[in-house]
Amino acid sequence: MLNNLVSKKHRGTLSFFREFVCNPLAVGAIAPSSPNLAKAMLHNLPLHSEDTILELGPGTGAFTHFIRASLPNAEHYVGIELEPRFVHLLEREFPDLHFITGNAEQAFSLYQQTQLKAPSVIISGLPFASFRRQVQDRIVNNIHQLMSAGSVFRTFQYVHAYALPSAVRFRHTMDELFATHQRSQVLFNNLPPAYVLTWRMAGC
Ligand SMILES: C[S@@+](CC[C@H](N)C(=O)[O-])C[C@H]1O[C@@H](n2cnc3c(N)ncnc32)[C@H](O)[C@@H]1O
């Protein structure tokens, strides 16, 4: 059982690294996020039986494990991932969750096709700091369309990339659309260290 888990973990890490080598800007990290970052990404989120959750860029499932463990209703999860090989891994690992091979630039229409109610929570692993301005804007626009009163958007940014113009621009654009974000303490127990950032749509 333990061997099984370890080899599954290694398979995920290897695929992740392989995809990073082929497409560094889209993958945005050399290894999946740590369980410590995953826990911080899920900390204090409203996940009740009626809540729906959208995950953008689940990769090999570093956050998905924790989402699945805290989500009462598996039918209320949607993951949108660009890389088909990651989606294949995710579907094997989480047969009761729904993954879409697709681009977060079309997140609104992809999510609408599921006919679920608007997401209460959007968890994003997307590497916004490495996206071109137009890509960033298109994805933020989709997030804006998906958010409703009381919903939460959460992502992370690496400390070493936090001051990059593209990272600052992303935060400013989001702050203009939603109330100013909340930033966690530095998570030194993730490599590289990161901040968790949360935006809430005003309303309830
Ligand atoms: C930094 S990795 C994070 C993966 C995982 N959430 C984690 O924390 O280990 C970014 C992920 O976003 C995916 N991605 C990048 N651009 C995307 C896009 N436009 N639409 C959907 N997924 C995208 C990549 O394929 C990759 O799986």
The ligand as an SDF file (V2000), in Angstrom:
LIG
                    3D

 27 29  0  0  0  0  0  0  0  0999 V2000
    2.2930   25.5380  -11.4000 C   0  0  0  0  0  0  0  0  0  0  0  0
    1.4120   24.1440  -12.1020 S   0  0  0  0  0  0  0  0  0  0  0  0
    0.3730   23.7960  -10.6860 C   0  0  0  0  0  0  0  0  0  0  0  0
   -0.1290   22.3850  -10.6440 C   0  0  0  0  0  0  0  0  0  0  0  0
   -0.7760   21.9800   -9.3010 C   0  0  0  0  0  0  0  0  0  0  0  0
   -1.9340   22.7810   -9.0110 N   0  0  0  0  0  0  0  0  0  0  0  0
    0.2250   22.1170   -8.1820 C   0  0  0  0  0  0  0  0  0  0  0  0
    0.1170   23.0830   -7.4130 O   0  0  0  0  0  0  0  0  0  0  0  0
    1.1450   21.2620   -8.0990 O   0  0  0  0  0  0  0  0  0  0  0  0
    0.3300   24.9470  -13.2680 C   0  0  0  0  0  0  0  0  0  0  0  0
   -0.6890   24.0610  -13.9450 C   0  0  0  0  0  0  0  0  0  0  0  0
   -1.5570   24.8790  -14.7420 O   0  0  0  0  0  0  0  0  0  0  0  0
   -1.7500   24.2550  -16.0200 C   0  0  0  0  0  0  0  0  0  0  0  0
   -2.0850   25.3320  -16.9750 N   0  0  0  0  0  0  0  0  0  0  0  0
   -1.2450   26.2870  -17.4720 C   0  0  0  0  0  0  0  0  0  0  0  0
   -1.9110   27.1210  -18.2800 N   0  0  0  0  0  0  0  0  0  0  0  0
   -3.2040   26.7040  -18.2880 C   0  0  0  0  0  0  0  0  0  0  0  0
   -4.3750   27.1830  -18.9430 C   0  0  0  0  0  0  0  0  0  0  0  0
   -4.3490   28.2440  -19.7320 N   0  0  0  0  0  0  0  0  0  0  0  0
   -5.5300   26.5160  -18.7290 N   0  0  0  0  0  0  0  0  0  0  0  0
   -5.5770   25.4080  -17.8950 C   0  0  0  0  0  0  0  0  0  0  0  0
   -4.4930   24.9230  -17.2680 N   0  0  0  0  0  0  0  0  0  0  0  0
   -3.3150   25.5540  -17.4660 C   0  0  0  0  0  0  0  0  0  0  0  0
   -0.4280   23.5770  -16.2990 C   0  0  0  0  0  0  0  0  0  0  0  0
   -0.5650   22.5630  -17.2790 O   0  0  0  0  0  0  0  0  0  0  0  0
   -0.0870   23.0480  -14.9030 C   0  0  0  0  0  0  0  0  0  0  0  0
   -0.6920   21.8000  -14.6800 O   0  0  0  0  0  0  0  0  0  0  0  0
  1  2  1  0
  2  3  1  0
  2 10  1  0
  3  4  1  0
  4  5  1  0
  5  6  1  0
  5  7  1  0
  7  8  2  0
  7  9  1  0
 10 11  1  0
 11 12  1  0
 11 26  1  0
 12 13  1  0
 13 14  1  0
 13 24  1  0
 14 15  1  0
 14 23  1  0
 15 16  2  0
 16 17  1  0
 17 18  1  0
 17 23  2  0
 18 19  1  0
 18 20  2  0
 20 21  1  0
 21 22  2  0
 22 23  1  0
 24 25  1  0
 24 26  1  0
 26 27  1  0
M  CHG  2   2   1   9  -1
M  END
$$$$
